[in-house]
Amino acid sequence: MGKIITTAFTLGETLTQEQLDYFNKNGVIRFKNFISRDTVNTIISEINRIEKEWLAEGRTKVNGTLLKFGIDEFGNKIIQRPCFLSLFSPFLHELLQDKRFDALKPMLYPYEGRIGEDEKDGLVLNHYVRVEGGVFSKMGWHTDCPRDLFLGEKIMPMLNVGIHLDDVPFENGGLRVLPGTHKKGVFNLMFGKRYYSNNDDKNEVGFNIEAGDLTVHEGRVWHRAKQSPYTGAASRRRVLYVPMITGKYAPKNEKSKTALYHYFR
């Protein structure tokens, strides 16, 4: 099921009209070789360092956001969804200062966009691995709009900016999107699909991802992370996501309360 999208672009310090038109139509776009393999390896090293420190201290949340725990292929406890990572790593913080992120802001026109380093859940890692007894190997169909509703806020456009840390060919699952659904109105946002269902959809698209690629998808587009057909290390998919958001600045800190929707997750 689904279709492989082979179209890919290179991200410079400004978007081309072709790139902007492509994103506006589909609600998703892929940029090749955003970062080098060496940078990918350094990012993974930083993530592993932070994870080791947080496990040792027994941390369960960061700035009010609950951490998601699981196990790897060896049965070791891991943090499969750490958040606000750039606040604990000078290297990751510097990564988010890359001027090419500014090039994405016109995707949110007429709103002013900004990188939410200390807002929402900050820089998040989704670490999917399929193992016996594991709990986080996929994520069902959803949009990111209910989060705003849970917080009593107006639904605002946002971008999910994903830096991919593993090679993930289409057949290994990963990001799936229903192109154009970001333009179908509020009713479709809430009822276009059953939230967190995982059924294949004949209209979904995916990619042959390579480590170092950047994907951007609109928060209002229906998307999911399809489970890998493999188990163990072969099923591993790691993606860093940082939100590019609009609206009133709403930073979080260690005194921030845990939003109700985290418990439903």
C-alpha positions in Angstrom: 0.0 0.0 0.0 1.1 3.6 -0.5 3.4 5.3 -2.9 7.1 6.1 -2.7 7.8 9.8 -3.3 11.1 10.2 -5.0 11.0 14.0 -5.4 13.6 15.6 -3.2 15.2 19.0 -2.9 18.3 20.7 -1.5 17.7 23.3 1.2 19.7 26.5 0.9 19.3 29.8 2.9 16.1 30.7 0.9 13.3 28.5 -0.5 12.8 28.4 -4.3 9.3 29.1 -5.6 9.2 25.5 -6.8 9.9 24.2 -3.3 7.3 26.5 -1.7 4.6 25.5 -4.3 5.4 21.8 -3.7 5.0 22.1 0.1 1.9 24.2 -0.1 0.2 21.6 -2.3 1.3 18.5 -0.4 1.9 19.6 3.1 5.2 17.6 3.2 8.7 18.1 1.6 12.0 16.3 1.7 15.5 17.8 1.5 18.4 15.6 0.8 21.7 15.7 2.7 20.8 18.4 5.2 23.6 17.3 7.4 26.6 15.0 6.9 27.0 11.5 8.2 29.7 12.8 10.6 27.2 15.2 12.1 24.6 12.4 12.4 27.1 10.4 14.4 27.9 13.3 16.7 24.1 13.8 17.3 23.7 10.2 18.2 26.6 10.4 20.6 25.1 13.4 22.3 21.7 11.7 22.5 23.3 8.6 24.1 25.1 10.8 26.6 21.9 12.6 27.7 20.0 9.3 27.9 22.6 7.7 30.1 22.6 10.7 32.4 18.8 10.9 32.7 18.4 7.1 33.3 21.1 7.4 36.0 19.3 10.2 37.8 15.8 8.6 37.4 14.4 11.5 35.5 10.8 10.9 34.3 9.9 14.3 32.7 11.5 17.4 31.3 9.7 20.8 31.6 6.5 19.0 32.3 6.7 16.7 29.3 6.7 13.0 30.2 9.5 10.8 28.9 8.6 7.6 27.0 10.6 4.6 28.1 11.1 1.2 26.4 13.7 -1.5 25.7 16.2 -2.1 23.0 17.0 -5.3 21.2 19.2 -6.4 24.1 16.5 -5.8 26.7 18.2 -2.6 28.0 16.0 0.2 29.3 16.0 3.2 26.9 14.3 6.5 26.5 12.4 6.3 23.3 11.0 9.9 23.3 13.3 12.3 25.1 12.4 16.0 24.7 14.0 19.4 25.0 17.3 17.8 24.0 19.0 21.0 22.7 18.6 22.5 26.2 21.0 19.8 27.5 23.6 19.9 24.7 25.5 22.9 23.3 26.1 20.9 20.1 22.3 20.3 19.5 21.6 23.9 20.5 24.1 25.1 17.9 22.5 22.8 15.3 19.2 24.7 15.7 21.0 28.0 14.8 21.6 26.8 11.3 20.4 29.6 9.0 18.7 27.2 6.7 15.9 26.8 9.3 15.0 30.4 8.6 14.4 29.5 5.0 11.4 27.4 6.1 9.5 30.3 7.7 7.7 31.3 4.4 5.9 28.0 4.6 3.9 29.5 7.5 3.0 32.7 5.7 1.2 35.0 6.6 2.2 34.0 10.1 5.7 34.6 11.6 7.4 31.3 12.4 10.0 30.5 15.0 11.9 27.4 16.2 10.2 26.2 19.4 13.4 25.2 21.2 11.8 25.8 24.7 8.2 25.5 23.6 5.8 22.6 23.0 8.2 19.6 23.6 11.3 21.3 22.2 13.7 19.2 20.2 12.3 15.7 20.5 13.8 12.3 19.5 11.4 9.6 18.3 13.4 6.3 18.6 11.3 3.5 17.1 12.5 -0.1 17.6 10.4 -3.2 17.3 11.3 -5.8 19.9 9.5 -8.4 22.0 7.9 -6.6 24.9 8.6 -3.2 23.4 6.1 -0.4 23.4 7.2 2.2 20.9 7.7 0.8 17.4 5.1 2.9 15.5 2.8 5.9 15.9 -0.8 5.8 14.5 -2.5 8.3 12.2 -2.9 11.8 13.7 -2.6 15.5 13.2 -1.0 17.8 15.8 -4.1 19.9 16.3 -5.7 18.2 19.3 -2.7 19.3 21.4 -3.7 22.9 20.9 -7.3 22.1 21.8 -6.2 20.3 25.0 -4.3 23.4 26.0 -7.3 25.6 25.3 -5.6 27.3 22.4 -6.6 28.2 18.9 -5.4 25.8 16.2 -2.4 27.4 14.6 -0.3 26.3 11.7 3.1 24.7 12.6 5.8 22.7 10.9 7.3 19.4 12.1 10.9 19.7 11.1 12.5 16.2 11.1 16.2 15.4 11.0 16.6 11.7 10.1 19.4 9.7 11.8 19.0 6.4 10.1 18.6 5.0 6.6 15.0 4.0 6.3 13.9 2.6 2.9 10.2 2.8 2.2 9.7 -0.9 2.9 11.0 -0.4 6.5 8.1 1.7 7.5 8.7 5.2 8.8 7.0 8.5 7.9 3.7 8.2 6.0 1.6 11.2 5.0 -1.7 11.9 3.3 -0.8 14.7 1.0 -3.0 17.8 0.8 -5.1 16.9 3.9 -3.8 20.1 5.7 -6.1 22.1 3.4 -9.4 20.2 4.1 -10.7 22.2 7.0 -11.3 21.7 10.7 -13.8 18.8 10.4 -11.2 16.8 8.5 -8.5 17.6 11.1 -10.6 16.1 13.8 -12.5 13.3 12.0 -10.7 12.6 8.7 -9.4 9.4 10.2 -9.6 7.5 13.5 -6.9 8.9 15.7 -3.9 6.6 16.3 -5.3 3.9 14.0 -2.6 2.1 12.0 -4.4 0.8 8.9 -2.7 1.3 5.6 -4.3 3.9 3.4 -4.2 3.7 -0.4 -3.5 7.4 -0.6 -0.6 7.5 1.8 2.9 8.4 0.6 6.4 7.7 2.1 10.0 8.0 1.2 13.3 6.2 0.9 15.0 8.1 3.7 18.8 8.4 4.1 20.5 9.5 7.3 21.1 13.2 7.2 17.9 14.0 5.2 15.4 16.6 6.4 11.7 16.3 6.1 9.1 19.0 6.9 5.4 18.2 7.3 2.6 20.6 8.2 1.1 19.9 11.6 -2.4 19.8 10.1 -1.6 17.1 7.6 -2.6 13.5 8.5 0.6 11.5 9.2 1.9 8.4 11.0 5.1 6.4 11.6 4.4 3.0 10.1 5.8 0.0 12.0 8.8 -1.8 10.5 8.3 -5.4 9.3 11.6 -6.3 10.8 12.6 -6.7 14.5 15.7 -5.7 16.4 18.3 -3.4 15.1 17.0 -3.7 11.6 13.8 -2.0 12.7 15.5 1.1 14.3 14.3 4.5 13.1 15.5 7.6 14.9 14.2 11.1 14.0 14.8 14.4 15.7 11.8 16.7 15.5 11.8 20.4 16.3 8.6 22.4 16.0 8.5 25.6 14.0 5.5 27.4 15.5 3.5 30.6 15.3 1.4 32.5 17.8 2.2 33.8 21.3 5.6 32.8 22.7 4.9 30.1 25.4 8.2 28.8 26.9 8.3 25.9 29.3 10.6 25.3 32.3 11.0 22.7 35.1 8.0 24.1 36.9 5.7 23.6 33.9 2.7 21.3 34.6 2.2 18.1 32.6 -0.5 18.6 30.0 -3.4 16.1 30.2 -2.9 14.7 26.7 0.5 13.3 27.7 -1.3 10.8 30.0 -3.6 9.7 27.1 -0.6 9.0 25.1 
